[in-house]
C-alpha cells in the first residue's frame, strides 16, 4: 500500500492494555479508508465495501432509496449482466451479498484466497459501473414492493419497525429501511444518481478485508477507489426525540406480538458496556431471566428476548414476546417484574461475572472467520472512526461494576419512559397504563 497515509501498522500496540493490533489501515488520497488483516492459517478471504448511507439519512421523497440502490447494484454493469454478477462468485463457491441498515450499507464477498482478485473486480465493477437501467429500475420496484408485502405479513418482524416508527415519530430514524409503497413507486434514475452523488462520498466509505490476503496486494487492487470524487451534501443534523407510545394495532393473528421498551443510549456512550450486560441478563439467551421465567417456568410464550439497537446519537432498549392473546397481559407483568427486579435489587457479583464470561465467549467464538473479522474492521471504523477490537470490548466489559448496572438501570427505566405496542386481536387489548402503574 504505497498510496495514502499509513495510520496503523501490524503489531502496533494500542492504548488498551498493550493489546496488539493485527490490522493495517490506509487512507487513500480522496479519503476512502482501507483496512486489512492477514490471517495466514485460513483458506478464505472476505472483503466488504461499507458506506455511511442508510435510511436515517434519506430526505423526504427518498424513503427506501438506500435499500433500493443496494438491490440495483446487482442488476447489471457495463461488462456484466445481472446473471453474470450472480454467477461470478457462485461459480467458484464464493458468496456475494449486501445489506442495508438505518445508518450504513455494505456490499461484501467471501471467497477462497485464490479468488480474492475476482471478488475485488466484481465489487469494483458493481460500485463504479452499475447501469441503473430505467427498465430494470421499474422491474425492481415490483420486487421490493413484494418484499414490503412479505414484511407486512410477518408481524413478529413488522412490530419492531412499527415500534421504532412510533417512538421516533416523524424522524427518519423511525422510517422503515424498505420504504413504503408510495416512496418506492416514486423512485427513478435521477433520484438514484442524486443520492449516490451526495451520499456515496469518499469520506463515508470504508473497505475492509480479512483472511488469507496480503496487505500490499489488496491496496494495489483498490487504487481506483482513491481517485473518484463526489461532493458530499451539507445537511443539518437532526437529533431524534423519543415519544412515549402505548397502543395496539388490530390484526388477524393467532398470537399477540408485543414490544415493550425505552429510549436507549448512543454507540459512543461508555454506559454501552453496562447495558450490554443488562441485556444479556434480561433476555439475551436461554439462561436469561425472561426466557427462564416466561417460557421455562410459566410456559407463557415460545419466543421472548431483549435487544438494544444503537445508533450514532441514541438507541432503543426493548423486549419482544409472542404469546396467546389470553396470556399477553401476564407476559407484560412478568417482563416488568423482571426489569424491576434488576432495577431494585441489582445483580450479584457472581451473576455479573458469569454474564461477562458469556458475552466474552460469544464474542470470541463469533470472530473465528474471515467474514466476521472483516465485518468488525469495517463496521467499527465507519461507526467510530477507528477500529474497536474484540479485546478492547472485553476489557471494557470486565470493568463493568455492580454500581454501573444500578446506575444504567436507574438512568433508563422509569414508568414515564416505557412504551408498548401490541399487534393482534383487538379483543385482548391490554390496559397498558394500568399495568405499568401497578408494576412501578
SVG drawing of the C-alpha trace seen along z (x, -y; Angstrom):
<svg xmlns="http://www.w3.org/2000/svg" viewBox="-63 -22 68 47">
<polyline fill="none" stroke="black" stroke-width="0.4" points="0.0,0.0 2.1,-2.9 -0.6,-5.5 -2.1,-7.3 -1.2,-7.6 -0.4,-4.6 -2.2,-5.1 -1.9,-1.7 0.6,1.0 0.8,4.6 1.8,5.4 1.4,1.8 0.3,1.6 -3.0,-0.3 -3.9,-2.4 -5.9,0.6 -3.6,2.6 -0.9,3.2 -3.3,5.1 -1.7,5.9 -3.5,4.6 -3.1,7.1 -4.6,4.9 -3.3,2.2 -5.1,-0.9 -4.5,-3.2 -6.3,-6.4 -6.4,-6.8 -5.8,-10.3 -9.6,-11.1 -10.4,-9.9 -11.5,-6.3 -10.3,-4.2 -8.9,-0.7 -8.3,1.8 -6.8,5.3 -6.0,8.1 -3.9,11.1 -4.9,14.5 -2.5,16.9 -3.9,20.1 -7.3,19.6 -8.1,20.6 -10.9,18.0 -10.8,14.2 -13.6,11.7 -13.9,8.2 -16.6,5.5 -17.4,2.0 -19.0,0.1 -20.9,-3.1 -22.2,-5.5 -25.6,-5.7 -28.7,-4.3 -32.3,-5.1 -31.9,-7.7 -30.0,-9.9 -32.8,-9.8 -34.7,-13.1 -38.4,-13.3 -39.4,-11.6 -36.3,-9.4 -37.5,-6.9 -36.2,-3.4 -33.7,-4.6 -30.6,-3.3 -32.1,0.3 -33.2,-0.1 -29.8,-1.1 -28.4,2.0 -30.7,4.0 -29.8,2.1 -26.0,2.8 -26.8,6.4 -28.8,5.6 -26.0,5.3 -22.9,3.3 -21.2,2.2 -19.4,5.5 -21.6,8.0 -25.3,8.8 -27.3,9.4 -26.9,13.1 -23.2,12.9 -22.9,11.0 -24.8,13.7 -22.7,16.5 -19.3,14.7 -18.6,15.8 -21.0,18.7 -19.1,20.4 -16.1,20.6 -18.0,21.5 -18.0,17.9 -20.6,15.6 -21.7,12.1 -24.3,10.2 -25.2,6.9 -27.4,5.4 -28.8,2.0 -29.3,0.7 -30.5,-2.6 -27.0,-4.1 -25.0,-2.1 -24.9,0.1 -22.5,2.9 -21.5,4.9 -19.4,7.9 -17.9,11.1 -16.3,14.2 -14.2,16.5 -11.2,18.8 -7.9,16.8 -7.1,17.7 -10.2,15.9 -9.8,12.6 -8.9,10.7 -12.1,11.9 -14.1,10.7 -12.4,7.3 -13.1,7.0 -16.8,7.8 -17.3,5.5 -15.5,2.7 -17.5,3.3 -20.7,3.0 -19.6,-0.1 -18.3,-2.1 -20.1,-0.7 -23.7,0.3 -26.1,-0.8 -29.2,-1.7 -31.2,-1.0 -34.6,-2.6 -36.3,0.6 -34.5,2.6 -35.5,-0.1 -39.2,0.3 -38.8,4.1 -37.0,4.0 -39.7,1.7 -42.1,4.7 -39.6,6.9 -39.1,4.5 -42.9,4.0 -43.3,7.7 -40.6,7.7 -42.6,5.0 -45.8,7.1 -43.9,10.1 -42.7,8.0 -46.2,6.7 -47.4,10.3 -44.7,11.1 -45.9,9.5 -43.0,10.7 -40.7,8.7 -43.1,5.8 -43.7,4.9 -40.0,3.8 -40.3,1.3 -43.6,0.0 -42.3,-0.4 -39.3,-2.4 -41.6,-4.4 -43.9,-5.4 -41.0,-6.1 -39.1,-8.3 -42.3,-9.9 -41.5,-11.7 -37.7,-11.5 -36.0,-9.5 -34.5,-7.1 -38.0,-5.7 -38.8,-5.2 -38.7,-1.6 -35.5,-0.7 -37.5,0.7 -39.6,-2.5 -43.3,-2.2 -45.4,-1.7 -45.6,-5.4 -41.9,-6.2 -40.8,-3.1 -43.0,-3.9 -41.7,-7.4 -38.0,-6.3 -36.4,-6.9 -32.9,-7.1 -32.5,-10.8 -33.1,-10.3 -30.7,-7.4 -27.9,-9.3 -28.5,-12.3 -28.4,-10.1 -25.2,-8.4 -23.6,-11.7 -24.3,-13.2 -24.1,-10.1 -21.6,-7.6 -18.7,-10.0 -15.1,-9.0 -15.0,-10.1 -18.1,-8.0 -16.6,-4.8 -14.6,-2.1 -13.2,1.0 -12.2,3.9 -10.6,7.2 -9.5,10.2 -8.3,13.7 -5.5,15.2 -4.6,12.0 -1.6,9.7 -1.9,6.0 0.0,4.6 -1.8,6.6 -5.2,5.5 -4.1,1.9 -2.8,2.0 -6.0,3.7 -8.2,1.0 -6.3,-2.0 -9.2,-3.1 -11.2,-3.8 -8.7,-6.5 -9.3,-8.6 -13.0,-9.3 -14.6,-12.4 -18.1,-13.3 -19.5,-16.4 -21.0,-15.4 -24.3,-17.1 -24.2,-19.6 -27.2,-18.9 -28.4,-19.9 -28.0,-17.0 -31.3,-16.4 -31.2,-14.6 -34.2,-12.3 -36.5,-13.0 -38.3,-9.9 -42.0,-9.9 -43.8,-7.6 -46.4,-5.4 -48.8,-2.8 -51.0,-1.4 -52.3,1.7 -52.6,2.5 -55.5,4.8 -54.5,7.7 -55.9,11.1 -53.2,13.2 -53.0,16.4 -50.6,14.8 -50.3,11.3 -47.0,9.8 -45.5,7.3 -42.6,4.9 -42.0,3.0 -39.1,0.6 -37.4,-2.7 -35.0,-5.0 -31.5,-3.6 -28.1,-5.1 -25.8,-6.0 -22.9,-3.9 -20.2,-6.2 -21.7,-6.3 -19.5,-4.5 -22.6,-3.1 -23.0,-0.8 -20.9,1.9 -23.1,2.0 -26.2,2.0 -24.7,5.0 -24.5,6.9 -28.1,5.9 -29.4,7.0 -27.8,10.5 -29.1,10.9 -32.6,9.8 -33.2,11.6 -30.0,12.5 -30.2,16.2 -31.6,19.5 -30.3,18.8 -31.7,15.2 -34.3,14.2 -37.0,13.6 -36.5,16.9 -36.3,18.9 -39.3,17.2 -41.7,16.7 -41.0,19.8 -39.4,22.4 -41.2,21.8 -44.6,20.4 -44.9,21.7 -46.5,18.4 -44.5,17.8 -42.3,19.6 -40.3,16.5 -39.1,13.9 -35.9,11.8 -34.5,8.4 -32.3,6.3 -30.7,2.9 -30.4,1.1 -27.6,-1.5 -27.1,-4.5 -24.7,-7.4 -26.5,-9.5 -29.2,-7.4 -30.6,-3.9 -33.6,-1.7 -33.7,0.9 -36.7,3.2 -38.2,6.6 -40.2,8.7 -42.6,11.5 -45.2,13.5 -48.0,15.2 -51.6,16.2 -54.0,13.3 -55.2,14.5 -51.7,14.6 -50.3,11.3 -51.2,9.3 -49.5,11.8 -46.5,11.7 -46.3,7.9 -46.5,8.2 -43.7,10.8 -41.4,8.6 -41.9,5.6 -41.4,7.6 -38.0,8.9 -37.0,5.4 -37.9,4.0 -36.1,6.9 -32.8,5.8 -33.6,2.1 -34.4,2.5 -32.2,5.4 -29.4,5.3 -27.2,8.3 -24.9,10.4 -21.1,10.3 -21.3,13.9 -24.1,13.2 -22.2,10.2 -19.0,12.3 -21.0,15.1 -22.7,12.9 -19.4,11.1 -17.8,14.5 -20.8,15.5 -20.5,12.3 -16.8,12.8 -17.2,16.3 -19.8,15.4 -17.7,12.5 -14.5,14.5 -16.3,17.6 -18.1,15.3 -14.7,13.9 -13.3,17.1 -14.0,16.5 -12.6,14.1 -16.1,12.5 -16.7,11.7 -13.2,10.1 -13.8,8.2 -17.2,7.0 -15.7,5.8 -13.0,3.9 -15.4,2.2 -18.3,1.6 -16.3,0.1 -14.1,-2.1 -17.2,-3.5 -19.1,-3.9 -16.3,-5.2 -13.6,-6.5 -11.3,-3.8 -11.3,0.0 -12.6,1.3 -11.1,4.7 -12.7,7.6 -10.0,7.3 -10.9,3.7 -14.6,4.6 -13.8,7.4 -11.5,5.2 -14.3,2.6 -16.9,5.3 -14.6,6.7 -14.5,3.3 -18.3,3.1 -19.3,2.9 -22.5,3.6 -22.8,-0.2 -22.6,-0.7 -25.6,1.7 -27.6,-0.1 -26.8,-3.5 -27.7,-2.5 -31.0,-0.8 -31.9,-4.0 -31.0,-6.1 -33.2,-4.2 -36.1,-2.6 -38.8,-4.9 -42.5,-4.3 -43.0,-7.6 -40.5,-6.4 -41.9,-3.0 -43.6,-2.5 -45.6,0.6 -47.0,1.8 -49.0,5.0 -50.2,6.5 -53.0,8.9 -56.6,9.5 -58.4,6.3 -60.5,8.3 -57.4,8.7 -56.1,5.2 -54.2,4.7 -54.7,1.6 -51.1,0.5 -51.2,-2.4 -52.9,-0.4 -50.3,2.4 -47.3,0.1 -48.6,-1.9 -49.2,1.3 -45.7,2.5 -43.6,-0.6"/>
</svg>
